[in-house]
Amino acid sequence: MKILRALVSVSNKEGIVDFVKVLRKQKIEIISTGGTSKLLEENNIKVMSVSDYTGFPEILQGRVKTLHPKIYGGLLVRRADPHQLEQLKEFGISEIHMVVINLYPFEQTIAKADCTLSDAIENIDIGGVSLIRAAAKNYQDVIVITDPKDYALILEEMNKNNHEISSETRMRLAVKAFSMTAAYDRHISNYAIEKYKICGMGKILIKEGLCMWMKLPKSPLFLKQKYWGEKNFLLIIFMICTMD
């Protein structure tokens, strides 16, 4: 799968400039939002703003930026389906092959002694979670990167494989992404339960090291090609969402 276009929107900007510089050297078009777009432009990296791409401005003081059919159509299209590809052409939608994203720092925000309810609410990410889930759902055609620690690994694989990413890596990243959004939602749920003292709802245990095993290339889970089937992918997602 050739990567032509990437959507980049990160709260944690660690390593993003160097990573995107390499993507641009490989002629990958960059679509970006707000602060990320500004940072990249300040470092002389050519980007297209989401507003320019969609033809629709950011509204509600940034609460709505990426929730648009030109974004989600480009992420969710099944590239093996000619009918869906024709629909993209009909509506002037381009395919998006990579999403580089991390979320508003909700957990860090609520850890502050002076955090108000308003602060917490404004740090509940909506568009970011939706982008991650869309890209991860369509992992067969989209690469989703949620952890800056993966930038170097992705570039290394692209260099070795003629700028492409294997299906095994795409799936691993997708499972990691689903794990991250599950933990994110659990933090929000636990905060709300504690804040409002809601009876009958126990807090959900979050295992911080849940994804660490996924980084081990010799893990038995990833040794054999058969484990990469669709049924096993869904089983892994179910395990992540139900573990305590």
Number of C-alpha atoms within 10 A of each C-alpha: 12 11 21 17 20 23 25 23 24 23 13 16 14 12 12 19 18 13 16 22 17 12 20 17 9 13 12 18 19 24 23 24 21 15 13 21 22 15 15 20 14 11 12 11 15 16 20 15 20 25 18 11 15 17 11 12 15 16 10 8 7 11 13 13 20 25 16 15 13 20 21 18 20 22 29 23 23 17 16 9 9 11 11 15 18 12 13 17 11 9 11 11 21 18 24 26 23 22 24 24 23 24 21 18 15 20 15 11 18 19 10 9 7 9 12 11 13 8 13 19 13 13 18 19 17 16 16 22 22 15 24 26 18 22 28 27 19 21 24 17 24 30 29 31 24 23 17 18 11 13 17 13 12 19 17 13 15 17 12 11 11 9 16 15 21 14 16 15 16 22 23 21 22 28 22 24 26 22 19 22 20 17 20 20 15 17 19 17 16 16 18 15 17 13 10 8 10 10 8 7 11 11 14 14 12 15 11 9 7 14 16 9 11 15 12 11 10 11 11 9 16 15 11 10 9 10 15 16 10 11 9 13 15 12 11 16 17 13 11 20 15 8 11 9
